[in-house]
């Protein structure tokens, strides 16, 4: 092999490497990594259902949402939400006691639920879908959260909706499994006010 040709090849590789590094360092921050966001007070996580023909809406008073998101970097985005099930409040003491019991959330054995998403799709007009996994009562199932996203500098809002089949997680199985007692599909809605970290 010609030594001069080898030297030229090595020099060329070094030049290309330097150019690639310079391009990476000069890329916009949004391209390098999605933004991490913290939730402000007033962010909500709600659920809605109908029991024996009576519609009701409740909310979880305590949840921790770790949001990393940038529409320009969906591959680098992630949601990691932990929900304190004991904080469920449906505006009915009797119903809440039932929700926390062994037949429903089983808070004594599984006090937390989690929602984790690392795959996202753009739906258009500022709307996206998170293809995540909900873990409830120790059961993990896929759940899609569709959400609207808007950001202005260091502030953003996320408003999402999902539908969860409670029987897939053994919530209210047995005597409560009939849809005439409690509907199977539970609506979930979240509204997050976010600030860039």
SEKOL-649160 format. One record per atom (N, C-alpha, C, O, CB): residue in one letter; x, y, z. Coordinates in steps of 0.001 Angstrom, whole numbers, padded with zeros to 6 digits, always signed. Glycine has a CB too. Example, Ala and Ser with C-alpha at 12.3 -4.5 7.8 and 13.67 -1.06 7.14 Angstrom:
A+013190-005690+007800A+012300-004500+007800A+013200-003300+007800A+014236-003319+008465A+011308-004473+009046S+012850-002250+007080S+013670-001060+007140S+012900+000030+007870S+013409+001138+008039S+014084-000598+005725
END
This chain:
X+000860-001208+000000X+000000+000000+000000X+000878+001234+000000X+001889+001278+000701X-000964+000020+001237X+000514+002206-000756X+001281+003440-000858X+001161+004248+000426X+000046+004631+000780X+000811+004272-002058X+002290+004541+001174X+002215+005293+002438X+001597+006659+002258X+000862+007130+003126X+003591+005444+003042X+001893+007316+001115X+001339+008655+000881X-000181+008604+000795X-000879+009466+001329X+001921+009264-000408X-000697+007535+000084X-002152+007384-000035X-002777+007133+001332X-003861+007641+001622X-002502+006231-000999X-002083+006333+002197X-002600+006048+003538X-002662+007319+004355X-003640+007541+005070X-001732+005002+004251X-001630+008173+004269X-001606+009431+005017X-002731+010345+004565X-003379+010998+005382X-000255+010136+004848X-002956+010386+003280X-004041+011225+002770X-005391+010724+003271X-006264+011524+003604X-004023+011256+001232X-005567+009408+003327X-006818+008843+003800X-007055+009178+005258X-008169+009539+005638X-006829+007344+003603X-006029+009065+006077X-006135+009394+007495X-006458+010862+007686X-007290+011223+008518X-004845+009041+008226X-005787+011714+006901X-006028+013154+006985X-007459+013492+006597X-008100+014346+007209X-005048+013914+006090X-007949+012802+005563X-009316+013048+005109X-010325+012652+006175X-011294+013368+006431X-009595+012285+003814X-010083+011500+006794X-010978+011045+007852X-011002+012028+009020X-012060+012320+009576X-010558+009661+008341X-009822+012534+009385X-009769+013503+010487X-010538+014770+010143X-011222+015342+010991X-008316+013850+010826X-010421+015202+008893X-011134+016414+008467X-012648+016202+008522X-013390+017058+009001X-010706+016819+007038X-013090+015045+008021X-014524+014742+008057X-015038+014657+009486X-016139+015117+009788X-014811+013433+007323X-014240+014068+010355X-014638+013962+011760X-014774+015323+012399X-015715+015561+013156X-013638+013130+012537X-013855+016217+012109X-013895+017563+012672X-015117+018319+012171X-015757+019053+012926X-012617+018331+012321X-015439+018135+010885X-016617+018813+010326X-017898+018291+010960X-018809+019064+011256X-016675+018628+008802X-017967+016979+011168X-019151+016394+011789X-019333+016899+013209X-020451+017205+013622X-019059+014874+011785X-018236+016988+013963X-018310+017485+015331X-018738+018944+015355X-019540+019344+016198X-016963+017319+016035X-018208+019736+014436X-018579+021158+014372X-020063+021311+014054X-020743+022161+014629X-017730+021897+013312X-020562+020483+013135X-021988+020550+012783X-022858+020173+013970X-023906+020778+014195X-022296+019626+011594X-022421+019165+014736X-023186+018744+015906X-023234+019837+016955X-024288+020112+017529X-022592+017478+016502X-022087+020460+017205X-022012+021499+018234X-022768+022758+017840X-023220+023508+018705X-020567+021844+018520X-022905+022992+016558X-023597+024215+016110X-025080+023984+015860X-025796+024925+015516X-022950+024748+014842X-025560+022741+016026X-026977+022450+015784X-027844+023117+016829X-027391+023304+017958X-027229+020938+015780X-029082+023489+016500X-029992+024083+017478X-030236+023134+018638X-030219+021915+018468X-031319+024457+016820X-030463+023703+019823X-030642+022897+021030X-031784+021913+020884X-031697+020795+021391X-030885+023789+022228X-032868+022305+020196X-034020+021434+020048X-033715+020170+019261X-034391+019153+019413X-035130+022177+019387X-032668+020246+018398X-032295+019088+017614X-031480+018123+018460X-031563+016909+018273X-031513+019508+016372X-030693+018657+019389X-029823+017830+020208X-030594+017018+021233X-030293+015844+021446X-028805+018686+020902X-031574+017624+021865X-032311+016915+022914X-033630+017623+023173X-033715+018850+023146X-031476+016825+024220X-034655+016819+023423X-035957+017384+023771X-035873+018079+025123X-035052+017718+025967X-037046+016287+023793X-036726+019078+025322X-036719+019873+026546X-037372+019128+027702X-038402+018477+027527X-037429+021198+026317X-036770+019224+028878X-037380+018689+030097X-038256+019769+030708X-037846+020926+030802X-036295+018205+031117X-039466+019397+031125X-040445+020344+031647X-040872+019935+033051X-040972+018748+033363X-041668+020432+030716X-041123+020933+033891X-041683+020681+035219X-043110+021200+035249X-043432+022186+034587X-040823+021353+036335X-043975+020531+036024X-045386+020913+036095X-045603+022013+037118X-045046+021970+038216X-046253+019703+036437X-046403+022985+036760X-046782+024058+037681X-048032+023672+038455X-048758+022751+038082X-047013+025377+036919X-048264+024400+039545X-049494+024207+040319X-050691+024478+039412X-050632+025340+038535X-049526+025141+041578X-051762+023747+039627X-052946+023900+038786X-053043+022847+037705X-054074+022741+037041X-052952+025254+038157X-051968+022047+037507X-052028+020938+036565X-052965+019871+037123X-052990+019635+038331X-050609+020351+036297X-053735+019226+036245X-054753+018286+036708X-054673+016954+035973X-054211+016869+034835X-056138+018887+036534X-055142+015910+036671X-055294+014577+036086X-056646+014051+036542X-056852+013778+037724X-054116+013604+036511X-057566+013911+035591X-058946+013576+035924X-059373+012249+035293X-058776+011781+034324X-059881+014693+035472X-060422+011660+035871X-061019+010453+035295X-062532+010625+035304X-063078+011317+036163X-060592+009164+036088X-063204+010000+034354X-064653+010120+034266X-065252+008767+033908X-064661+007986+033162X-065058+011191+033225X-066433+008507+034451X-067108+007231+034216X-068589+007402+034506X-069066+008505+034775X-066499+006096+035094X-069304+006290+034447X-070724+006281+034791X-071001+005017+035585X-070667+003916+035147X-071630+006358+033512X-071609+005174+036750X-071944+004046+037607X-073452+003998+037798X-074060+004943+038301X-071218+004146+038971X-074049+002870+037383X-075499+002682+037469X-076261+003861+036866X-077254+004338+037414X-075918+002484+038923X-075753+004310+035714X-076411+005369+034965X-076079+006775+035406X-076542+007737+034792X-077851+005186+035044X-075281+006921+036466X-074933+008253+036967X-073499+008602+036585X-072554+007950+037028X-075113+008326+038500X-073346+009625+035767X-072013+010051+035338X-071315+010801+036467X-071951+011531+037227X-072101+010938+034075X-070013+010616+036565X-069231+011349+037562X-067823+011593+037045X-067333+010888+036163X-069186+010580+038898X-067194+012596+037607X-065815+012940+037277X-065017+013052+038569X-065486+013625+039552X-065743+014266+036462X-063829+012508+038557X-062952+012607+039719X-061567+013069+039291X-061314+013307+038110X-062864+011256+040454X-060686+013192+040258X-059323+013594+039946X-058351+012989+040941X-058716+012626+042059X-059197+015117+039938X-057118+012892+040510X-056043+012476+041398X-055332+013742+041888X-054794+014515+041095X-055044+011494+040672X-055343+013933+043196X-054767+015148+043759X-053257+015148+043780X-052634+016207+043856X-055271+015350+045138X-052648+013945+043710X-051181+013872+043757X-050673+012988+042612X-051017+011810+042513X-050696+013317+045137X-049866+013576+041774X-049197+012829+040711X-047926+013580+040325X-047838+014801+040462X-050137+012635+039468X-046955+012830+039844X-045656+013399+039452X-045448+013119+037969X-045299+011966+037565X-044475+012800+040312X-045438+014170+037166X-045291+014013+035718X-043931+014530+035277X-043668+015732+035326X-046420+014754+034965X-043074+013619+034847X-041779+013997+034271X-041951+014004+032753X-042055+012956+032116X-040620+013005+034720X-041977+015208+032197X-042242+015388+030774X-040974+015856+030072X-040387+016875+030439X-043393+016396+030551X-040562+015109+029068X-039467+015519+028181X-040052+015498+026774X-040373+014436+026240X-038182+014565+028312X-040186+016689+026176X-040900+016724+024893X-040461+017896+024039X-040245+019008+024521X-042399+016794+025123X-040336+017604+022749X-040077+018623+021736X-040656+018102+020428X-040255+017029+019976X-038533+018946+021603X-041587+018824+019804X-042161+018359+018534X-041110+018090+017471X-041334+017295+016559X-043143+019374+018013X-039944+018762+017586X-038871+018566+016615X-037977+017384+016969X-037094+017018+016193X-038035+019822+016509X-038200+016792+018124X-037372+015658+018556X-038255+014616+019248X-038094+014339+020437X-036229+016133+019512X-039177+014054+018494X-040085+013052+019080X-039317+011815+019546X-039695+011182+020532X-041166+012644+018058X-038242+011472+018838X-037466+010285+019211X-036791+010457+020572X-036544+009476+021274X-036411+009985+018144X-036497+011698+020939X-035849+011955+022222X-036815+012331+023331X-036392+012682+024432X-034842+013038+022064X-038120+012262+023047X-039135+012659+024023X-039564+011475+024891X-039414+010316+024504X-040353+013255+023309X-040098+011789+026066X-040578+010735+026961X-041538+011316+027993X-041426+012478+028383X-039394+010033+027663X-042477+010489+028424X-043368+010805+029549X-043135+009745+030619X-043037+008556+030318X-044893+010850+029103X-043047+010182+031851X-042951+009247+032970X-043799+009816+034102X-043388+010744+034798X-041450+009025+033423X-044986+009246+034272X-045964+009783+035215X-046226+008758+036319X-046493+007588+036041X-047288+010157+034486X-046149+009202+037559X-046465+008352+038707X-047679+008934+039418X-047708+010119+039750X-045247+008235+039683X-048677+008091+039646X-049953+008544+040199X-050168+007925+041572X-050079+006709+041739X-051123+008184+039253X-050452+008773+042549X-050782+008318+043898X-052270+007967+043925X-053120+008856+043988X-050432+009414+044976X-052580+006678+043878X-053970+006256+043759X-054809+006641+044973X-056018+006840+044856X-054036+004768+043553X-054172+006746+046135X-054904+007112+047352X-055428+008537+047300X-056256+008921+048126X-054014+006942+048567X-054954+009335+046332X-055402+010726+046220X-056636+010868+045341X-057050+011984+045027X-054287+011588+045668X-057233+009728+044939X-058438+009782+044105X-059587+010453+044848X-059859+010133+046006X-058850+008370+043663X-060257+011379+044178X-061360+012122+044768X-062461+012254+043720X-062306+012964+042726X-060892+013526+045278X-063580+011558+043956X-064695+011613+043008X-065889+012368+043583X-067007+012255+043080X-065119+010203+042611X-065642+013139+044640X-066679+013949+045286X-067752+013087+045949X-068886+013529+046128X-067325+014878+044267X-067388+011848+046316X-068311+010970+047038X-067462+010105+047969X-066682+009274+047503X-069182+010081+046045X-067609+010296+049282X-066807+009541+050245X-067045+008040+050101X-066100+007255+050180X-067128+009990+051676X-068287+007637+049894X-068607+006214+049756X-067958+005619+048514X-067387+004529+048561X-070121+006012+049700X-068051+006345+047404X-067461+005855+046154X-065938+005826+046255X-065303+004894+045762X-067899+006736+044966X-065347+006842+046890X-063900+006876+047014X-063383+005727+047866X-062338+005150+047562X-063458+008199+047602X-064094+005394+048916X-063699+004261+049754X-063711+002977+048936X-062831+002130+049091X-064635+004129+050975X-064696+002833+048076X-064788+001656+047215X-063640+001638+046209X-063048+000587+045959X-066143+001627+046481X-063324+002796+045631X-062246+002873+044647X-060902+002453+045234X-060100+001815+044551X-062146+004284+044094X-060650+002803+046488X-059364+002491+047104X-059275+001037+047547X-058180+000547+047823X-059124+003399+048288X-060399+000342+047620X-060447-001019+048136X-059867-002061+047192X-059456-001754+046074X-061851-001377+048450X-059844-003307+047673X-059182-004406+046963X-059816-004735+045619X-059125-005243+044735X-059188-005632+047819X-061094-004468+045433X-061761-004804+044177X-061493-003792+043067X-061734-004066+041891X-063243-004915+044405X-060990-002613+043457X-060743-001567+042462X-059256-001215+042412X-058489-001970+041815X-061580-000310+042779X-058811-000103+043009X-057404+000280+042904X-056480-000562+043787X-055278-000630+043530X-057249+001733+043265X-057026-001202+044821X-056233-002047+045718X-055007-001276+046236X-053870-001733+046120X-055786-003345+044989X-055272-000109+046801X-054212+000793+047238X-053305+000157+048290X-052115+000471+048343X-054816+002070+047787X-053838-000722+049119X-053028-001356+050165X-051873-002154+049572X-050805-002241+050178X-053899-002268+051030X-052076-002734+048399X-051033-003557+047774X-050323-002875+046610X-049143-003125+046364X-051631-004844+047294X-051041-002016+045896X-050430-001309+044759X-050812+000166+044844X-051736+000607+044160X-050889-001927+043384X-050109+000929+045678X-050490+002324+045916X-050231+003275+044752X-050765+004384+044726X-049768+002823+047102X-049418+002850+043793X-049071+003736+042685X-049476+003119+041354X-049490+001899+041191X-047570+004044+042690X-049801+003983+040415X-049940+003600+039012X-048921+004420+038230X-048571+005528+038637X-051415+003836+038477X-048448+003887+037120X-047480+004628+036313X-047902+004631+034845X-048544+003700+034360X-046070+004021+036465X-047524+005702+034157X-047712+005773+032711X-046378+006200+032111X-045858+007269+032429X-048874+006773+032316X-045830+005354+031240X-044529+005613+030633X-044665+005545+029116X-045206+004583+028572X-043463+004598+031141X-044168+006575+028443X-044216+006610+026979X-042885+007084+026425X-042311+008061+026906X-045356+007524+026487X-042400+006383+025408X-041172+006802+024716X-041377+006839+023202X-040446+007145+022457X-040010+005854+025066X-042593+006530+022744X-042907+006562+021310X-044031+007558+021068X-045066+007519+021732X-043306+005147+020789X-043813+008451+020108X-044765+009526+019844X-045027+009650+018347X-044161+009369+017519X-044245+010861+020409X-046251+010080+018023X-046638+010302+016640X-047253+011694+016498X-047977+012156+017380X-047628+009211+016164X-046955+012354+015377X-047561+013659+015097X-048879+013439+014378X-048930+012723+013378X-046610+014560+014248X-049945+014050+014880X-051268+013912+014283X-051669+015129+013461X-052666+015096+012740X-052292+013671+015358X-050885+016210+013570X-051172+017420+012821X-051837+018488+013659X-052498+018187+014652X-052033+017101+011650X-051661+019743+013257X-052294+020897+013913X-051963+020963+015407X-052829+021271+016225X-053813+020839+013725X-050710+020673+015756X-050283+020766+017151X-050780+019637+018031X-050774+019740+019258X-050738+022052+017721X-051213+018553+017390X-051743+017415+018139X-050832+016208+017941X-050313+015981+016848X-053195+017085+017695X-050642+015427+019027X-049729+014294+019011X-050359+013107+019730X-051358+013244+020435X-048384+014670+019661X-049756+011946+019535X-050173+010745+020244X-048962+010128+020920X-047902+009982+020311X-050846+009731+019282X-049127+009767+022186X-048102+009041+022923X-048536+007586+023014X-049613+007287+023529X-047872+009655+024345X-047706+006686+022519X-047985+005255+022609X-047272+004725+023853X-046114+004311+023799X-047521+004489+021307X-047991+004751+024969X-047365+004441+026248X-047896+003175+026894X-048720+002460+026325X-047550+005581+027184X-047401+002915+028100X-047809+001749+028881X-048302+002211+030249X-047589+002892+030986X-046636+000737+029029X-049528+001828+030570X-050093+002092+031891X-049925+000840+032738X-050273-000263+032317X-051598+002510+031796X-049386+001027+033942X-049269-000076+034891X-050156+000230+036085X-049960+001228+036779X-047786-000297+035334X-051134-000639+036318X-052126-000443+037371X-052447-001805+037980X-052710-002766+037258X-053420+000250+036816X-052425-001881+039295X-052645-003150+040000X-051625-004213+039564X-051922-005408+039566X-054081-003660+039746X-050430-003764+039193X-049385-004682+038769X-049545-005202+037357X-048786-006071+036928X-049331-005821+039694X-050531-004681+036620X-050802-005115+035248X-050390-003999+034295X-050793-002849+034471X-052312-005486+035056X-049592-004334+033287X-049114-003346+032321X-049787-003575+030972X-049747-004676+030422X-047573-003417+032178X-050409-002515+030446X-051103-002600+029161X-050841-001328+028357X-050641-000261+028937X-052631-002814+029368X-050840-001434+027012X-050666-000225+026195X-051871+000696+026277X-053017+000247+026238X-050412-000602+024744X-051599+001988+026390X-052645+003017+026394X-052151+004194+025559X-051043+004690+025764X-053003+003473+027861X-052971+004631+024629X-052608+005775+023777X-053180+007053+024384X-054374+007140+024671X-053133+005579+022313X-052314+008036+024575X-052730+009359+025032X-052599+010325+023864X-051496+010565+023374X-051879+009837+026259X-053713+010874+023421X-053678+011909+022393X-053700+013262+023088X-054464+013473+024030X-054875+011766+021392X-052850+014185+022615X-052752+015461+023324X-052449+016626+022393X-051824+016484+021342X-051687+015377+024390X-052924+017779+022835X-052597+019053+022182X-051391+019647+022895X-051289+019596+024121X-053818+020052+022207X-050479+020209+022109X-049258+020776+022666X-049077+022188+022136X-049181+022433+020934X-048029+019900+022324X-048807+023113+023046X-048457+024479+022628X-047364+024988+023548X-047390+024748+024756X-049707+025434+022661X-046410+025685+022973X-045272+026187+023746X-044945+027606+023302X-045062+027956+022128X-044034+025264+023579X-044536+028404+024268X-044128+029784+024013X-042915+030061+024886X-043039+030376+026069X-045296+030805+024307X-041734+029937+024276X-040511+030132+025041X-040342+029053+026092X-040301+027863+025778X-040508+031501+025695X-040245+029478+027343X-040040+028533+028433X-041308+028022+029065X-041256+027369+030108X-039215+029153+029470X-042456+028303+028457X-043739+027834+028995X-044467+026984+027960X-044348+027211+026756X-044623+029029+029423X-045225+025997+028448X-045960+025122+027537X-047203+024600+028225X-047305+024610+029452X-045076+023951+027058X-048141+024148+027423X-049338+023485+027959X-049545+022176+027204X-049298+022087+026001X-050608+024407+027837X-049999+021171+027930X-050308+019863+027365X-051706+019485+027828X-051973+019427+029029X-049250+018779+027792X-052595+019230+026884X-053959+018818+027218X-054243+017514+026490X-054298+017474+025261X-055009+019923+026832X-054424+016434+027273X-054545+015117+026662X-055762+014348+027121X-056360+014643+028156X-053331+014320+026947X-056121+013334+026311X-057252+012467+026619X-056880+011025+026262X-056151+010767+025305X-058535+012921+025850X-057403+010104+027061X-057199+008683+026791X-058427+007924+027262X-059234+008435+028038X-055909+008149+027491X-058551+006700+026780X-059628+005817+027218X-058987+004543+027753X-058131+003948+027099X-060635+005505+026047X-059410+004125+028954X-058833+002955+029606X-059940+001953+029908X-060932+002289+030554X-058081+003354+030906X-059767+000738+029443X-060713-000325+029764X-060354-000868+031149X-059314-001505+031317X-060689-001465+028678X-061197-000621+032118X-060873-000967+033508X-060702-002470+033703X-059902-002896+034536X-061960-000453+034441X-061443-003278+032946X-061353-004726+033121X-060001-005278+032678X-059581-006338+033142X-062463-005411+032347X-059316-004559+031776X-057978-004991+031359X-056994-004946+032522X-055951-005599+032487X-057469-004114+030209X-057330-004168+033557X-056475-004038+034733X-057121-004668+035976X-056672-004437+037098X-056166-002560+034994X-058163-005453+035771X-058901-006095+036869X-059460-005078+037860X-059552-005361+039054X-057997-007078+037604X-059827-003916+037378X-060440-002897+038232X-061950-003109+038219X-062588-002988+037173X-060069-001448+037752X-062514-003422+039368X-063942-003663+039451X-064368-004924+038731X-065409-004953+038075X-064684-002499+038897X-063554-005978+038855X-063929-007262+038256X-064970-007940+039153X-065443-007348+040123X-062670-008184+038061X-065314-009165+038826X-066278-009887+039660X-067668-009282+039580X-068213-009099+038492X-065815-009904+041102X-068243-008970+040744X-069618-008456+040799X-069784-007142+040062X-070901-006773+039698X-070047-008279+042232X-068678-006422+039836X-068754-005102+039205X-068394-005148+037715X-068279-004100+037079X-067830-004130+039927X-068217-006336+037161X-067716-006425+035791X-068755-006068+034735X-068394-005733+033606X-067210-007805+035534X-070028-006134+035078X-071092-005815+034121X-071098-004313+033840X-071078-003497+034762X-072478-006275+034660X-071127-003962+032559X-071116-002547+032169X-072339-001796+032658X-072326-000566+032709X-071023-002424+030671X-073413-002521+033025X-074609-001846+033529X-074378-001299+034945X-075114-000422+035398X-075809-002813+033522X-073375-001807+035631X-073033-001273+036948X-072052-000116+036820X-072308+000989+037300X-072443-002373+037840X-070924-000385+036166X-069940+000661+035878X-069452+000455+034450X-069081-000657+034073X-068740+000631+036901X-069451+001513+033663X-069013+001393+032272X-067576+000857+032228X-066776+001121+033125X-069109+002768+031543X-067272+000112+031187X-065937-000477+031064X-064882+000553+030677X-063768+000533+031200X-065957-001594+030040X-065233+001448+029762X-064271+002444+029275X-064261+003675+030187X-065266+004375+030310X-064608+002859+027822X-063134+003924+030811X-062963+005066+031712X-062206+006163+030976X-061138+005920+030414X-062209+004650+033016X-062759+007364+030980X-062080+008485+030345X-061016+009078+031254X-061215+009215+032461X-063083+009555+029954X-059899+009422+030665X-058810+010077+031402X-058482+011376+030681X-058336+011402+029459X-057537+009150+031512X-058367+012450+031448X-058043+013754+030863X-056987+014431+031723X-057068+014420+032952X-059314+014650+030740X-056006+015014+031070X-054980+015726+031818X-054756+017108+031203X-054827+017285+029987X-053662+014917+031843X-054488+018058+032054X-054166+019417+031612X-052955+019854+032421X-053042+020079+033628X-055392+020416+031799X-051825+019972+031734X-050573+020302+032415X-050087+021687+031994X-050025+022010+030808X-049493+019242+032113X-049753+022478+032975X-049072+023752+032742X-047594+023517+033037X-047236+023122+034146X-049672+024921+033641X-046741+023757+032056X-045348+023339+032148X-044383+024507+032055X-044669+025541+031451X-045039+022342+031067X-043246+024305+032668X-042169+025306+032610X-040859+024588+032289X-040545+023559+032887X-042054+026105+033964X-040109+025132+031353X-038839+024496+030962X-037858+024493+032130X-037697+025491+032832X-038215+025225+029747X-037214+023360+032318X-036226+023241+033403X-034884+023807+032976X-033932+023794+033757X-036062+021773+033830
END
